[in-house]
């Protein structure tokens, strides 16, 4: 493979890997009926006027499979943390004893599981679209390079390699989504 083609190919691979990484991060936030500290990722707390990630103002742990425990570094942070949890999309009402905040993860109903599976499928589709967009962009660059002098055979070989890469990443997305769906439905 010519150097420029190789560079485009590697950039495409990198973008596809980022799509998989993003999918993993998004799926971690989806609540599967068991306590997982990652469902609190992205929650910002008003820390003396500055929006600060929850995990930077408290210790978050899972004492058991159905409970998340948030222990603020400062007792004065209990109210702002509770407020942040209430306005977040976590969907669990916090309770506190003046020292720690507890989130009891409710058992998922069959309907809620189906909704979560739809959400998982949607995230999977977003990842597939991202992978395909990366392929499209690379193919456009290959076609431009062909106009600028790259041989037809080299262009075809590059596009074939790109398609194999796309298929590989699409399969990874499928496996990740299937595993998460199974996790959702068997808890």
N, C-alpha and C positions, 0 to 999 in steps of 0.2 A: 504494500500500500504506500502511496505517495505521502510525503510528510504532512501536507495540508489536509489530505483526506483523513489521515490518522488523527490529527488534531481535532477535526470536526467530530470524528467518531468518539474520541475520548470525552469531548465536551458533552456530547449526547448521553454517553454512559453516566457522566457525573449528574446531569439533570435528571436522568431516570432514577439514579440512586437517591437523589434528594426527594423525588416524588414518593419513593418507598419509605424514606425516613419520616416525611411529613405524615404519610398514612399511619405509620406506627404511632407517632405522637398523638394524632387525632383519635385513634382507636383506644389509646390508653386512658383518655379522658371520658370515654363512654362508660357509664356506671353499669356493671354487670351483676349487681345484687350482692356483691361482697365488698368489704372494705378495701379500698385501694387509694393510697395517698395521692396518686396522680389525678384523681378526679377533682382535686383542689388546685391543680396547676392553673395558672393564669388568673387566680383570684387576687385582686389588688386591695390592700387595706390602707385606709387613710392614717399614715403614721406621722403625726404632728404636721399635717398639711401636705405631706408628700405621698403620692400613691406608691406603695411598696408591696412586692410579692408577699403573700401570706407566709411562705416558708422562710422569709427573712426576718419575721417578727415573732415567730413561734416555732415550737417543735411539734411536728405532726407524726403521730404513730397509730398503729393498728393493734390495740390490746387483744382483740379477738376478730373473728371473721366478719362480724356484723357492726363493728364500732370503729369510728375514726376519733382519735383524741387529739385535740389541739391545746397545747400548753404554751400560752404567751410568755415571752421573755419578761414582760412587764405586766403586772396585774391591771394597770390602767388601760391596756390594749384589749381587754375582753369585750367591751362594748363596741369599739370600732371593728373588731374581727367579726362579731355577731352580725353587725350591720352589713358588712361586706358579704357574708355568707347568705344573708337574706336576699340581697339584691342580685346575687350571682344566679346562674342557671343550674346550680347543683340540685335544687329541688328537695332539699332535706332541711327540716327545721332544727336549728342548733339548740342545745340546752346546756346551761353552765351551773357550776356549784360555787362560783366566785374564784376558783383557781384554774379550772380547765373547762374547755368546751367539748361537749360530746356530740357526735353526729351518729345516730343509729340508722344504719342502712336498712330500709324496708325490704321485705321479700318482694321480688318482682312478680307481677301478675302476668298471665299469659299474653294479655293485650299489650302490656308495657314491653314485654320481651319482643313481641312482633314489631313494635315501634322502634325499639333499639336495633333490631336486625335491619329494618329499613334504613336507619341512620348509618349503620355499618356499610350496607350496600351502596348508599349514596357516597360515602367517603371512598369506597373502593372504585366507584365510577369516576370520581374526581381524579384519583390517582391514575387510572387508565387513560383518561383524557390528557393528563399531563404527560404521560409517557408517549402517547400518540403525537402530541404537539411537538415534543422533542424530536421525534422521528421526522415529522413534516418539515420542521425547520432545517434539519440536517439534509434532507432530500433536496430542499430548495437550494441550499448552498452547493450540493453536488451538481445540480443542474446548471447553476451559475458557473461553476468551475469547468463544466463540460463546454459551455459557450466560450470560456476563456482558454480552452486548449486541452482539457483533460480528455483522454480517449474514451470512446463509448464503452469499451470493455472494462476500463478502470471504474467508470461511473457505475456500470452494472454490478461489478464486484462489490463496490462500496455500498450500493443500495441493498444488495443481498445480505451482506454482513450486518448492515443496520437493521434489516428486517428480523434477522435471527436474534439480535440484541433486544429488539422491541418485543418479540415473542417471549424471550426469557424473562423480561421484566413484567410483562402482562401476566405470565404464569405465576410469578412471585406474588403479585397483587392478589390473584385468585386464591392462592394458598393462604395468605394472611387473612383475607376476608372470610374464607371458609372456616378457618380455625376460630376466629372471633365469633362468627355466627354459632358455631357448635358450642362454644363457651357460653354464649348468651342463653341458648336453649336448654342446656343441661344442668343449670344451677338450681 
